[in-house]
Amino acid sequence: MGEPLPIVIDGSLGEGGGQALRTALSLSAVTGRPFAIHRIRAGGPRPGLQPQDLHAVRAVAGLCGAEVDGAEPGSARLELRPGRPVAAASLDVDLGGAGSAPLLLQTLCWPLALAGGTSRLTLRGGTHLRRGPTFHDLAMVWAPAVARLGFGVELGLQEAGFAPEGGGAMTAEIRPAHPMPPLDLRQRGMLREAEVLAVVGGLPFEVAERLALGALRRLRDIGVAAEATRMPVPARRSSGFQVLVAAQFDRTRGGHGAVGEKGEPPDRVAEAAVRAFDRFLRGGAAVDRFLGEQLLLPAALAASGRVALPGLVPVTRYTVAAVTRRLTTTAEVIRRFLDVEIAVVGGEESEGEVRIQPPGGGAEVVALRGG
């Protein structure tokens, strides 16, 4: 028998960013199935493979001994053919500036979690960027959430990296995935507590004070009492700040943040974070828009039988604050690689419900306009 034909993916899916590519890289390494992606980032502001994409491609190819065609700056097409199963590893990857270290972690962690041993990563680049999750988003919201699906990730920050210089470094210990009971997050319950985290790097500590006070004042305006933590972080090659409103509900934990750059008014950044949190509170969803996107892939891995408890059907259900194009893009790519059923009910940018389960469970897959 010849080599299997590659799964073909349209890289312009979704918002024209790199979500389709990152999801395909993870799942190709998990399943051993080759893929070809064309029209990479078409429709986005910078079409073709970007430097951060190339680092992700090379890192994944190294994990699974893959042959790669088209891994060149600006390339609109890439083909990757895995050569061996992924094994636990210790990696040090330098993104060469302000490429997103959190996004690279979210690409590498799934195949490594299924590799049968503990892996350790050091990722150098941007740790606190506006477009994408920050280190503290991952540490305070994402890591606890994916742990409920059986994926244990312990994070550490060596140095913060803000735009445009980057130059930060974060570490991750990825432990072997283990089965967990089915996860049902359709109701969030009551708000139990809220915490403001004001992070500042390469700037006076006064910026953290202004961030915290601004966020606390605006939270009081919407009737939410909170405590604040001011946190200076090392940042030798860049400067910036982040405010994160982390909220604990009965059944879920959420986070809404904003990143600021040198010279930007901290009050404006604090207001943006609280405004996003207020919108979430006014809705009825259990999971915020970003976590809704990020839960989809680990839930699909559980539904595919790679992380499952004997005798229990690994179904994950959650309500999400917004059905985004990144969510529907991720769902579309997952369906190409894994034999699972994914139902997404709700209009684009409206509240919705997501269900991920093994085949034959009866969930209807609803096509979304613009997805």
PESUL-V747473 format. One line per field, one symbol per residue. ss: DSSP state (h for helix, s for strand, l for the rest). phi: phi as a letter, one per 40 degrees, with the letter a starting at -180 (. if undefined). burial: b if it has 9 or more other ideal C-beta (glycine too) atoms within 8 Angstrom, else e. A space follows every 50 residues. Layout:
BEGIN
ss: ???
phi: ???
burial: ???
END
This chain:
BEGIN
ss: llllllssssllllllllhhhhhhhhhhhhhlllssssllllllllllll hhhhhhhhhhhhhhllssslllllllsssssllllllllsssssllllls hhhhhhhhhhhhhlllllsssssssslsllllllhhhhhhhhhhhhhlll llsssssssllslllslsssssssllllllllssslllllssssssssss slllhhhhhhhhhhhhhhhhhlllllsssssslllllllssssssssssl llsssssssssllllhhhhhhhhhhhhhhhhhllllslhhhhhhhhhhhh hhhllllllllllllsssssllslhhhhhhhhhhhhhllssssssllsll lssssssslllllllllllll
phi: .ccccccbbcccdgcgcbcccccccdcccccgccabbbfcfcgccbcgcc dcccccdccccccbfccbbgcbdgccbabbbcbaccbdabbbbbcgibcc ccccdccccccccbcgacbbbbbbicbbbcchccdcdcccbcccccccbh bcbbbabcacbbcccggcabbabbcdcbcbcdbbbcbcgcccabbbbbbb bgbdcdccccdccccccccccbgbcabbbcbcbcacbaaiaabbcbbbbd bbbbabbabbbdgccdcccccccccccccccccbccbccccdcccccccc ccccgcaacdgbccbbbacbcacccccccdcccdccbbcbbbbbbhccgb cabbbbaccgcgcccbcbcgc
burial: eeeeebbebbbbbbebebbbbbbbbbbbbbeebbbbbbbbbbebeebbbb bbbbbbbbbbbebbebebebbeeebbbbbbbbeeebeebebebebebbbb bbbbbbbbbbbbbbbeeebbbbbbbbbbbeeebbbbbbbbbbbbbbbebb bbbebebbbbbbbebbbbbbbbbbbbbeebeebebeebeebeebbbbbbb bbbeeebbbbbbbbbbebbbebebebebbbbebebebbbbbbbbbbbebe ebbbbbbbbbbeeeebebbbbbbbbbbbbbbeeebbbbbebbbbbbbbbb bbbbebbbeeeeebbbbbbbbbbbbbbbbbbbbbbbbbebbbbbebebee bbbbbbbbeebebeeeebeeb
END
